């Protein structure tokens, strides 16, 4: 496919995604219906779509509209490419520019482009909660997130894992945030087919999530509960960090745990799945990675930021408080409650600790991670009674 044909495909996909079609589903369906498109074509089109979703506000400003065509005009303008070289109407490329589009492209470039890529209603809260880092973090969130692997230190070490990956054309480098993390700098699309991944020596997990997990206290024989386990990434990381601990995984939706037994077997980890609605009590450590806005991960899931609204955020905040109240009752005397999520917002992070503190809990450790550290936005707090 020509560069123009790729842009035209991205326009079509965006016009399907913007009204509500999940991006991954739209991309999968497009690939199935366009078998002639090679892997490089599909990768380029995917990049166009996700770049546009991450920078939807600024691209709309640059391109003079909010549909797929305007967003691709904005993308080209942001990249310093003359849209008239792409929008020619030749072959499978997009139709030539209209007079209105040409006028929009000649408009001055605003100075606050990065801020436009947050939902407008959320900007005051983000500006207050991110403080002095607001501008730099806003800019960082417009770029693609790095691909980070967690080395399963129960079975290998980072140096050996990196060598094994390199043998298959996957180049990595250590991540400064945590010793278990490797950043993939070449060959990321090969990871899922690599022997290291297939044999459970590495897992995909962001460096901030790994670093947060590394902060929790672990010791042989401890009873540990991953209360909102989801796919089980935290449970697997805990099991790798301390194989002698007794790890349990629970989720309100048991279907989310369906792949965990296979992943645990691949990693050589022992993780007990709790019966639905019966997590048990008396744990030395309860980890709560609560459902949240996901604002710290919007580089990876950019469509989510445009679909979040005040009502949904309020629902999430109420759910987090309910989960924390239940989880606190599962901690044994002298135990630790670890609260974490991937949000930048104070209302979802530190503000959630106030009710617990009123009940006699005290925060021992609190840490916020930022994309300025080469990771997702993430929050963790360790509490004890």
C-alpha positions in Angstrom: 0.0 0.0 0.0 1.1 3.5 -0.7 1.4 6.1 2.1 -1.7 7.8 0.8 -3.7 4.5 0.8 -2.6 3.9 4.4 -3.9 7.4 5.3 -7.2 6.7 3.5 -7.6 3.4 5.4 -6.9 5.2 8.7 -9.6 7.8 7.9 -12.1 5.0 7.3 -11.2 3.3 10.5 -11.4 6.5 12.6 -14.8 7.2 11.2 -15.9 3.8 12.6 -14.1 4.2 15.9 -15.0 7.7 16.8 -18.8 7.0 17.1 -18.1 4.1 19.5 -16.6 1.0 17.8 -13.7 -0.3 19.9 -10.4 0.4 18.1 -9.1 -3.1 18.4 -12.2 -4.7 17.0 -12.3 -2.2 14.1 -8.6 -2.9 13.3 -9.1 -6.6 13.4 -12.2 -6.5 11.2 -10.4 -4.2 8.7 -7.5 -6.6 8.5 -9.8 -9.6 7.9 -11.5 -7.7 5.1 -8.3 -6.5 3.5 -6.1 -9.6 3.2 -3.9 -7.9 0.6 -2.5 -5.5 3.3 0.8 -6.8 4.5 2.1 -6.7 8.0 3.9 -3.4 7.5 0.8 -1.8 6.0 -1.3 -3.0 9.0 1.3 -1.8 11.5 1.5 1.7 9.8 -2.3 2.0 9.7 -2.6 1.0 13.3 0.0 3.6 14.3 -1.9 6.3 12.4 -5.1 5.3 14.2 -3.6 5.3 17.7 -1.6 8.5 17.1 -4.9 10.2 16.1 -6.7 8.8 19.2 -3.9 9.9 21.5 -3.7 13.4 19.9 -7.3 13.7 19.0 -7.8 17.2 20.4 -4.6 18.7 18.9 -5.0 17.0 15.6 -8.6 18.2 15.3 -7.3 21.8 15.9 -4.5 21.4 13.4 -6.8 19.7 10.8 -9.8 21.9 11.2 -12.4 19.2 12.2 -13.1 16.1 14.3 -13.7 13.4 11.8 -11.2 10.9 10.5 -10.2 13.0 7.5 -9.5 16.1 9.7 -7.5 14.0 12.2 -5.3 12.7 9.5 -4.8 16.2 8.1 -3.8 17.2 11.7 -1.4 14.2 12.0 0.4 15.1 8.7 0.6 18.8 9.7 2.0 17.8 13.2 4.6 15.6 11.4 5.7 18.3 9.0 4.3 16.5 5.9 2.5 18.6 3.3 -1.0 17.1 3.2 -1.3 18.1 -0.5 1.3 15.4 -1.3 -1.0 12.7 0.2 -4.5 14.1 -0.4 -4.3 13.9 -4.2 -7.2 11.7 -5.1 -4.9 9.4 -7.0 -5.0 5.6 -6.7 -6.5 4.7 -3.3 -5.5 7.9 -1.6 -7.9 10.4 -0.1 -9.7 13.0 -2.2 -7.9 16.4 -2.7 -8.3 19.2 -0.2 -11.3 21.4 -0.2 -11.0 25.2 0.1 -12.2 25.0 3.7 -9.6 22.4 4.5 -6.9 24.4 2.9 -7.9 27.4 4.9 -7.8 25.4 8.2 -4.3 24.2 7.4 -3.1 27.7 7.0 -4.4 28.8 10.5 -1.8 29.6 13.2 -0.7 26.7 15.4 -1.9 27.1 19.0 0.7 27.1 21.8 -1.2 24.7 24.1 -1.5 21.7 21.8 -0.6 19.2 24.5 -3.3 20.4 26.8 -5.9 19.9 24.0 -5.2 16.1 24.2 -6.9 15.9 27.6 -10.8 15.9 27.7 -11.7 19.5 28.4 -13.9 18.8 31.4 -10.9 16.9 33.1 -8.2 19.5 32.5 -8.8 21.6 35.7 -8.5 18.5 37.9 -5.4 17.2 36.1 -3.8 20.7 36.2 -4.3 20.7 40.0 -3.4 17.1 40.7 -0.3 17.0 38.5 0.9 20.4 39.7 4.3 21.5 38.2 4.5 18.4 36.1 1.3 19.1 34.2 2.8 20.5 31.1 5.6 17.9 30.7 3.3 15.0 31.5 0.7 16.3 29.1 3.3 16.3 26.3 4.6 12.8 27.3 1.1 11.3 27.2 0.9 12.2 23.5 3.6 9.7 22.6 3.5 6.0 22.3 4.1 4.1 25.5 7.2 2.0 25.7 7.0 -1.8 25.6 8.1 -3.2 29.0 8.7 -6.8 30.0 8.9 -8.2 33.5 11.6 -10.8 33.9 10.4 -13.9 35.9 13.2 -13.8 38.5 12.0 -17.1 40.0 13.3 -18.8 36.8 15.9 -16.6 35.3 17.6 -13.2 35.6 17.4 -10.0 33.5 20.8 -10.6 31.8 19.9 -14.1 30.7 16.4 -13.1 29.6 17.8 -10.2 27.6 20.3 -12.5 25.9 17.6 -15.0 25.1 15.4 -12.3 23.6 18.3 -10.9 21.6 18.8 -14.3 20.0 15.3 -13.9 18.4 15.9 -10.3 17.3 14.2 -8.6 20.3 16.6 -5.9 21.6 16.1 -4.7 25.2 17.7 -2.5 27.7 17.4 -2.4 31.6 14.8 0.0 32.9 16.0 2.3 35.6 12.8 2.1 37.6 13.0 -1.5 38.8 15.5 -4.3 38.4 13.0 -6.8 36.9 12.0 -4.6 33.9 13.4 -4.7 30.4 12.4 -2.1 27.8 12.0 -3.4 24.3 13.8 -1.0 21.9 13.6 -3.2 18.8 11.5 -6.2 17.7 8.5 -5.6 20.0 6.1 -7.3 17.6 8.1 -10.5 18.0 7.6 -10.8 21.8 4.5 -12.9 21.8 6.1 -15.5 19.6 9.4 -15.6 21.4 10.6 -18.6 23.4 11.2 -16.4 26.5 7.6 -15.3 26.5 6.1 -18.7 25.5 8.1 -20.4 28.3 7.1 -17.9 31.0 10.5 -16.3 31.4 9.1 -12.8 30.6 5.6 -11.2 30.8 4.4 -7.9 29.4 4.0 -5.5 32.4 4.7 -1.8 32.7 7.7 -0.7 34.7 5.5 1.4 37.1 3.3 -1.6 37.9 6.4 -3.7 38.5 7.9 -1.0 40.7 4.7 -0.6 42.7 4.5 -4.4 43.3 8.2 -4.4 44.3 7.4 -2.0 47.2 5.0 -4.4 49.0 6.5 -6.5 51.8 6.9 -10.2 51.1 8.3 -13.0 53.1 8.2 -16.8 52.9 5.0 -18.3 54.2 3.0 -15.1 54.0 -0.6 -15.4 52.9 -1.2 -12.9 50.1 -4.4 -11.9 48.3 -4.5 -10.2 45.0 -8.1 -8.9 45.5 -8.9 -7.4 42.1 -6.6 -9.7 40.2 -8.1 -9.3 36.7 -5.7 -11.2 34.4 -3.4 -11.9 37.2 -0.3 -9.7 36.4 0.2 -8.6 40.0 -0.3 -12.2 41.4 2.3 -13.5 38.9 4.8 -10.8 39.9 4.3 -11.5 43.6 4.7 -15.2 43.0 7.9 -14.6 41.1 9.3 -12.2 43.7 8.7 -14.6 46.6 7.8 -18.2 45.5 7.6 -19.3 49.1 4.7 -16.9 49.8 1.1 -18.4 49.5 -0.6 -16.3 46.7 -4.3 -16.2 46.2 -6.2 -14.4 43.4 -9.7 -13.1 43.5 -11.9 -11.0 41.2 -15.5 -9.9 41.3 -15.8 -11.3 37.7 -14.3 -14.8 37.8 -14.2 -14.8 34.0 -11.3 -12.3 34.1 -9.2 -15.0 35.8 -9.8 -17.7 33.2 -6.3 -17.4 31.6 -4.4 -17.2 34.9 -4.0 -20.9 35.5 -2.3 -21.3 32.1 -0.1 -18.2 32.6 0.8 -19.4 36.1 1.7 -22.9 34.8 3.8 -21.3 32.1 5.6 -19.2 34.7 6.1 -22.1 37.1 4.0 -20.2 39.7 1.5 -21.6 42.2 -1.5 -19.3 42.5 -4.7 -20.4 44.2 -8.0 -19.0 42.7 -10.5 -18.0 45.3 -14.1 -19.2 44.8 -16.4 -16.4 43.4 -17.4 -14.0 46.2 -15.4 -15.9 48.8 -11.9 -14.4 49.0 -11.4 -15.6 52.6 -9.8 -13.5 55.5 -6.8 -13.3 57.6 -4.2 -12.3 54.9 -0.8 -10.9 55.8 -1.0 -8.8 52.7 -4.0 -7.7 50.5 -3.2 -6.0 47.2 -6.0 -3.9 45.7 -5.3 -2.8 42.2 -8.7 -1.1 41.9 -10.7 -0.3 38.8 -10.1 3.3 37.8 -10.2 5.9 35.1 -7.0 4.4 33.7 -5.7 8.0 33.0 -2.1 7.0 33.7 -2.3 4.4 30.8 -4.1 6.5 28.2 -1.1 6.4 26.0 -2.0 2.6 25.6 -5.8 3.0 25.6 -6.3 6.5 24.2 -10.0 5.9 23.2 -10.8 5.4 26.9 -10.0 9.0 27.8 -12.5 10.4 25.3 -15.2 8.1 26.5 -14.8 8.8 30.2 -17.3 11.3 31.6 -18.0 12.8 35.0 -20.8 10.3 35.8 -18.5 7.3 35.1 -15.7 8.8 37.1 -18.1 9.3 40.1 -19.1 5.6 39.7 -15.5 4.5 39.7 -14.7 6.6 42.8 -17.6 5.1 44.7 -16.6 1.6 43.6 -13.0 2.1 44.8 -14.2 3.2 48.2 -16.5 0.1 48.4 -13.7 -2.2 47.4 -11.2 -0.7 49.9 -13.7 -1.1 52.7 -14.2 -4.8 51.9 -10.5 -5.5 51.3 -9.5 -3.9 54.6 -11.6 -6.5 56.5 -9.6 -9.3 54.9 -6.3 -8.2 56.4 -5.0 -10.0 59.5 -3.9 -8.1 62.6 -0.5 -6.6 61.8 -1.0 -7.1 58.1 -0.6 -4.7 55.2 -3.2 -3.3 52.7 -1.6 -2.2 49.4 -3.8 0.2 47.4 -2.8 0.9 43.8 -4.2 2.0 40.5 -3.2 3.6 37.2 -4.7 7.0 37.7 -3.3 10.5 37.9 -6.3 11.8 39.7 -6.2 12.7 43.4 -9.9 11.6 43.9 -9.0 8.1 42.8 -5.7 7.9 44.7 -4.7 9.6 48.0 -8.3 10.9 48.6 -9.4 7.3 48.8 -7.3 6.7 51.9 -9.2 9.2 54.1 -12.0 6.9 55.2 -9.4 4.2 56.0 -7.4 6.6 58.0 -10.5 7.5 60.0 -10.9 3.8 60.8 -7.4 3.6 62.2 -5.3 2.8 59.2 -2.1 4.6 58.6 -0.2 5.1 55.4 3.4 3.8 55.7 4.5 4.4 52.1 3.1 6.4 49.2 4.5 6.6 45.7 3.4 8.1 42.4 5.0 7.1 39.2 5.0 9.2 36.0 5.5 8.8 32.3 8.5 11.2 32.8 10.1 8.2 34.4 9.5 6.1 31.3 6.5 4.3 32.7 2.7 4.6 33.0 1.1 6.9 35.5 0.6 4.8 38.6 -0.1 5.2 42.3 0.6 2.9 45.3 0.1 3.3 49.0 0.9 0.8 51.8 -1.3 0.9 54.9 -1.4 -0.8 58.3 -3.7 -0.5 61.3 
